[in-house]
Amino acid sequence: VAVGGVMVSHATLHNPDELARKDVRVGDLVRVRRAGDVIPEIVGVVLDQRPSHARPFVFPDHCPVCGSPVIRNQGVVARCAGGLVCQAQRRQTIRHFASRRALDIQGLGDKLVEQLVDGGLVETVADLFKLKVSDLAGLERMGERSATNVTQAIAKSRLTTLPRFLYALGIPEVGEATARTLALHFASLKALMVADEHELTAVQDVGPVVAHAIAVFFSEPHNRAVIAALQAAGVHWPALEKPSGGLLSGKTVVLTGTLEGMTREEARAALERLGAKVSSSVSPRTDFVVAGRDPGSKAERAKEFGVPIIDERGLRAWLDKAPAL
């Protein structure tokens, strides 16, 4: 339908409360607008043209593709909890698993992922570690040299860290920061997997919605089977000790600019081993800012708030006292 000079073919219908409030049913004729002149929105139903077969839509309790439980973010967005095995999510699950901030498998781009999935070579992320050069060399735009590079990158990714591994799993509601917090709190994957929702809500910044999503994810037998297969394939990480306070315990630190001797991720991990909370924004509650090359606006905000700024040399002085991973 043409709306405001644009052809609109889809409008989101993901909120069950909105569907009920507007009484939108399968088979209805509806009125559409562009909310804020941008987002297609169903305004209401043309009731006098409602067909006799129109029926309310019932959201499933389980994924219609893989059968895993459906969880809801604050009662609105429905998500399948079987992300590691769900065929409908397979491509995106693999892309996320291989992404730079997850297991960082270089060379495993979108086109190759599509070929691996469509060709039946990879069903779960654990299958990545079974790939041989001969499996890849015959694929489009993949010669033997490229295939060798990819298999070597996959092999290299077997050694990771627990926070990266948790993030790579694609657990609903668990981003990088939450993955790090969970890893530092539980210190082991086994302890996290058996934690109940009450234990999870005791973790800093983990509320009931996130705790429920984590508990459901790890209770799903398919997800546990893929995790076991990943570990059997050799995916591992250095042991973590549960932090019992540290030199920077309770301190909030912000990293900004480019560090010369390490990546920002490495600096963050080391600061967290000292007990610090690494934040992405500067506030009056920030204890100090680490400024590398070209620090930008965060350093300026630190000056406005009177927050101490240290350089990479000062950071090194702290990190030399950090326990090894």
C-alpha positions as CSV (number, residue, x, y, z in Angstrom):
1,V,0.0,0.0,0.0
2,A,1.2,3.5,-0.8
3,V,1.6,5.6,2.4
4,G,3.1,9.1,2.4
5,G,4.8,8.5,-0.9
6,V,6.3,5.2,0.1
7,M,5.2,1.6,-0.7
8,V,4.7,-0.2,2.6
9,S,4.5,-4.0,2.5
10,H,5.2,-5.0,6.1
11,A,4.2,-3.6,9.6
12,T,5.4,-5.1,12.9
13,L,2.9,-7.1,14.9
14,H,5.1,-8.4,17.7
15,N,3.4,-6.9,20.7
16,P,0.5,-9.1,22.0
17,D,-0.9,-6.3,24.2
18,E,-1.2,-4.0,21.2
19,L,-2.8,-6.7,19.1
20,A,-5.4,-7.3,21.8
21,R,-6.0,-3.6,22.4
22,K,-6.6,-2.9,18.7
23,D,-8.3,-6.3,18.2
24,V,-6.3,-7.1,15.1
25,R,-7.1,-10.6,13.8
26,V,-5.8,-12.8,11.1
27,G,-7.7,-11.9,7.9
28,D,-8.6,-8.4,8.9
29,L,-8.5,-5.3,6.6
30,V,-6.5,-2.7,8.5
31,R,-5.6,1.0,8.3
32,V,-1.9,1.8,8.1
33,R,0.1,5.0,8.7
34,R,3.8,5.9,9.0
35,A,4.3,6.8,12.7
36,G,6.4,9.8,12.9
37,D,6.3,9.8,9.1
38,V,8.7,6.9,9.2
39,I,7.7,3.6,10.9
40,P,4.7,1.6,9.3
41,E,2.1,1.2,12.0
42,I,-1.3,-0.5,12.0
43,V,-3.7,2.1,13.4
44,G,-6.8,-0.1,13.6
45,V,-9.2,-2.5,11.9
46,V,-12.0,-1.8,9.3
47,L,-14.6,-3.6,11.4
48,D,-17.4,-3.4,8.9
49,Q,-15.3,-5.4,6.5
50,R,-14.1,-8.0,8.9
51,P,-14.5,-11.5,7.3
52,S,-16.4,-14.2,9.1
53,H,-13.3,-16.4,9.3
54,A,-11.1,-13.7,11.0
55,R,-9.6,-15.1,14.2
56,P,-7.2,-13.8,16.9
57,F,-3.6,-14.7,16.6
58,V,-2.3,-16.9,19.5
59,F,1.5,-16.5,20.2
60,P,3.2,-19.9,20.5
61,D,4.7,-21.0,23.8
62,H,7.3,-23.1,21.9
63,C,9.2,-22.3,18.8
64,P,7.3,-23.8,15.8
65,V,10.6,-24.7,14.1
66,C,12.7,-26.4,16.9
67,G,10.3,-26.8,19.7
68,S,12.3,-24.8,22.3
69,P,10.5,-22.6,24.8
70,V,9.6,-19.1,23.9
71,I,10.7,-16.3,26.3
72,R,9.5,-12.7,26.3
73,N,11.5,-9.6,26.9
74,Q,9.3,-7.6,29.4
75,G,6.2,-9.4,28.0
76,V,6.7,-7.9,24.5
77,V,9.3,-9.5,22.2
78,A,9.0,-13.2,21.8
79,R,12.3,-15.1,21.4
80,C,13.1,-18.7,20.8
81,A,15.4,-20.1,23.6
82,G,16.9,-22.7,21.3
83,G,19.3,-20.4,19.5
84,L,22.1,-22.9,19.2
85,V,20.0,-25.5,17.4
86,C,17.1,-23.7,15.9
87,Q,17.2,-24.0,12.1
88,A,15.4,-20.7,11.6
89,Q,18.3,-18.9,13.5
90,R,21.1,-21.1,12.2
91,R,22.9,-18.5,9.9
92,Q,22.7,-15.7,12.4
93,T,23.8,-17.9,15.3
94,I,26.9,-18.9,13.4
95,R,27.7,-15.3,12.3
96,H,27.4,-14.2,15.9
97,F,29.5,-17.1,17.2
98,A,32.3,-16.2,14.8
99,S,32.2,-12.4,15.2
100,R,35.1,-10.4,16.3
101,R,34.0,-9.9,19.9
102,A,32.9,-13.5,20.2
103,L,35.3,-16.3,19.1
104,D,36.8,-14.0,16.3
105,I,37.0,-16.6,13.5
106,Q,38.6,-14.6,10.7
107,G,37.4,-15.4,7.2
108,L,34.1,-16.8,8.2
109,G,32.0,-14.2,6.5
110,D,28.3,-14.0,5.6
111,K,28.7,-15.6,2.2
112,L,30.7,-18.6,3.5
113,V,28.2,-19.1,6.4
114,E,25.3,-19.2,3.9
115,Q,27.2,-21.8,1.8
116,L,28.0,-23.9,4.9
117,V,24.4,-23.9,6.1
118,D,22.7,-24.3,2.7
119,G,25.1,-27.1,1.8
120,G,24.4,-29.0,5.0
121,L,28.0,-28.8,6.2
122,V,27.1,-27.0,9.4
123,E,24.0,-27.5,11.5
124,T,25.3,-26.1,14.9
125,V,28.3,-24.0,15.8
126,A,30.0,-27.2,17.1
127,D,30.1,-28.5,13.5
128,L,32.5,-25.7,12.6
129,F,35.3,-27.5,14.4
130,K,34.7,-30.6,12.2
131,L,35.4,-28.8,8.9
132,K,38.3,-29.9,6.8
133,V,40.1,-28.0,4.0
134,S,38.5,-30.4,1.5
135,D,35.0,-29.4,2.8
136,L,35.7,-25.8,2.0
137,A,38.0,-25.8,-1.0
138,G,35.1,-26.7,-3.4
139,L,32.8,-23.9,-2.3
140,E,32.3,-20.8,-4.4
141,R,35.2,-18.3,-4.1
142,M,37.1,-20.7,-1.9
143,G,40.4,-22.0,-3.2
144,E,42.6,-24.3,-1.2
145,R,44.6,-21.5,0.3
146,S,41.5,-19.6,1.5
147,A,40.1,-22.9,2.9
148,T,43.3,-23.5,4.8
149,N,43.2,-20.0,6.3
150,V,39.7,-20.5,7.5
151,T,40.3,-23.9,9.1
152,Q,43.4,-22.5,10.8
153,A,41.3,-19.6,12.1
154,I,38.7,-22.0,13.4
155,A,41.5,-24.1,15.1
156,K,42.9,-20.9,16.7
157,S,39.5,-19.9,18.1
158,R,39.5,-23.1,20.3
159,L,41.4,-21.1,22.9
160,T,39.2,-18.3,24.1
161,T,38.0,-16.8,27.4
162,L,34.9,-17.6,29.4
163,P,33.4,-14.1,28.8
164,R,33.9,-14.4,25.1
165,F,32.5,-17.9,25.0
166,L,29.3,-16.9,26.9
167,Y,28.8,-13.9,24.6
168,A,29.4,-16.2,21.6
169,L,26.5,-18.5,22.7
170,G,24.0,-15.8,21.9
171,I,22.1,-16.1,25.1
172,P,19.0,-13.8,24.9
173,E,19.6,-10.6,26.9
174,V,23.3,-11.4,27.5
175,G,25.6,-8.9,25.8
176,E,29.4,-8.5,26.3
177,A,29.1,-6.6,29.6
178,T,26.7,-9.2,31.1
179,A,28.8,-12.1,29.8
180,R,31.9,-10.6,31.6
181,T,29.9,-10.0,34.8
182,L,28.6,-13.6,34.8
183,A,32.0,-15.0,34.1
184,L,33.6,-13.1,37.0
185,H,30.8,-13.9,39.4
186,F,30.6,-17.6,38.8
187,A,34.2,-18.2,37.6
188,S,33.2,-21.4,35.8
189,L,30.7,-22.4,33.1
190,K,29.5,-25.4,35.1
191,A,28.6,-23.1,38.1
192,L,26.7,-20.8,35.8
193,M,24.8,-23.5,34.0
194,V,23.4,-25.0,37.2
195,A,22.5,-21.6,38.8
196,D,18.8,-20.9,39.4
197,E,17.0,-17.6,38.8
198,H,17.4,-16.6,42.4
199,E,21.2,-17.1,42.2
200,L,21.4,-15.3,38.9
201,T,19.5,-12.2,40.2
202,A,22.2,-11.9,42.9
203,V,24.7,-11.0,40.1
204,Q,25.3,-7.3,39.6
205,D,23.1,-5.8,36.9
206,V,21.2,-9.0,36.3
207,G,17.5,-8.5,36.8
208,P,14.6,-11.0,36.8
209,V,14.1,-10.8,32.9
210,V,17.8,-11.5,32.2
211,A,17.9,-14.2,34.9
212,H,14.9,-15.9,33.4
213,A,16.4,-15.8,29.9
214,I,19.7,-17.3,31.1
215,A,18.0,-20.0,33.2
216,V,15.8,-21.0,30.3
217,F,18.7,-21.1,27.8
218,F,20.8,-23.4,30.0
219,S,17.8,-25.6,30.9
220,E,17.2,-26.4,27.2
221,P,18.7,-29.9,26.5
222,H,19.6,-28.9,22.9
223,N,21.7,-26.0,24.0
224,R,23.5,-28.1,26.7
225,A,24.3,-30.7,24.0
226,V,25.9,-28.1,21.7
227,I,27.9,-26.7,24.6
228,A,29.1,-30.2,25.4
229,A,30.0,-30.8,21.8
230,L,32.0,-27.5,21.7
231,Q,34.0,-28.5,24.7
232,A,34.5,-32.0,23.3
233,A,35.8,-30.3,20.1
234,G,38.5,-28.6,22.2
235,V,37.0,-25.2,22.9
236,H,38.5,-24.1,26.2
237,W,39.7,-21.1,28.2
238,P,42.0,-20.3,31.1
239,A,40.5,-20.9,34.5
240,L,39.1,-17.9,36.4
241,E,39.3,-17.4,40.1
242,K,36.2,-15.9,41.7
243,P,37.1,-12.4,42.7
244,S,37.2,-11.8,46.4
245,G,38.0,-8.1,46.2
246,G,41.0,-6.6,44.5
247,L,43.1,-3.5,44.2
248,L,40.4,-1.7,42.3
249,S,37.4,-3.4,43.9
250,G,34.4,-1.1,43.8
251,K,36.1,1.3,41.4
252,T,34.4,2.5,38.2
253,V,36.8,3.0,35.3
254,V,36.3,4.3,31.7
255,L,38.6,3.4,28.8
256,T,38.9,5.9,25.9
257,G,41.3,6.4,23.0
258,T,43.7,3.9,21.4
259,L,46.1,2.0,23.6
260,E,49.5,1.2,22.1
261,G,50.5,-2.0,23.9
262,M,47.1,-3.9,24.1
263,T,43.6,-3.9,22.9
264,R,40.8,-2.3,24.8
265,E,39.3,-5.7,25.4
266,E,42.6,-6.9,27.0
267,A,42.7,-3.8,29.2
268,R,39.1,-4.3,30.2
269,A,39.6,-7.9,31.2
270,A,42.7,-7.0,33.3
271,L,41.0,-4.2,35.1
272,E,38.1,-6.5,35.9
273,R,40.5,-9.0,37.4
274,L,41.5,-6.3,39.7
275,G,37.9,-5.8,40.8
276,A,37.1,-2.7,38.7
277,K,33.8,-2.1,36.9
278,V,34.6,-0.9,33.4
279,S,31.9,1.5,32.2
280,S,31.3,2.9,28.7
281,S,30.4,6.4,29.8
282,V,31.9,9.1,32.2
283,S,29.9,10.4,35.1
284,P,30.6,12.1,38.4
285,R,30.7,8.6,39.9
286,T,33.6,7.5,37.7
287,D,36.7,6.9,39.7
288,F,39.2,7.4,36.9
289,V,39.5,7.5,33.1
290,V,42.3,5.7,31.1
291,A,43.1,7.9,28.1
292,G,45.0,6.5,25.2
293,R,45.8,8.2,21.9
294,D,43.0,10.4,20.5
295,P,40.8,10.1,23.6
296,G,37.9,12.3,22.4
297,S,35.0,13.6,24.3
298,K,35.2,11.2,27.3
299,A,38.4,12.8,28.4
300,E,36.8,16.2,28.1
301,R,33.8,15.0,30.2
302,A,36.3,13.6,32.8
303,K,37.8,17.1,33.1
304,E,34.4,18.7,33.5
305,F,33.6,16.3,36.4
306,G,37.0,16.5,38.0
307,V,37.6,12.8,37.3
308,P,41.3,11.8,37.4
309,I,42.8,10.8,34.0
310,I,45.7,8.4,33.7
311,D,47.7,7.4,30.6
312,E,48.7,4.0,29.4
313,R,51.8,4.0,31.5
314,G,49.7,4.6,34.6
315,L,47.4,1.8,33.5
316,R,50.3,-0.6,33.2
317,A,51.3,0.2,36.7
318,W,47.9,-1.2,37.9
319,L,47.8,-4.1,35.5
320,D,51.3,-5.3,36.6
321,K,49.5,-6.1,39.9
322,A,46.6,-8.0,38.2
323,P,46.5,-11.8,38.6
324,A,47.1,-13.8,35.4
325,L,44.1,-15.3,33.5
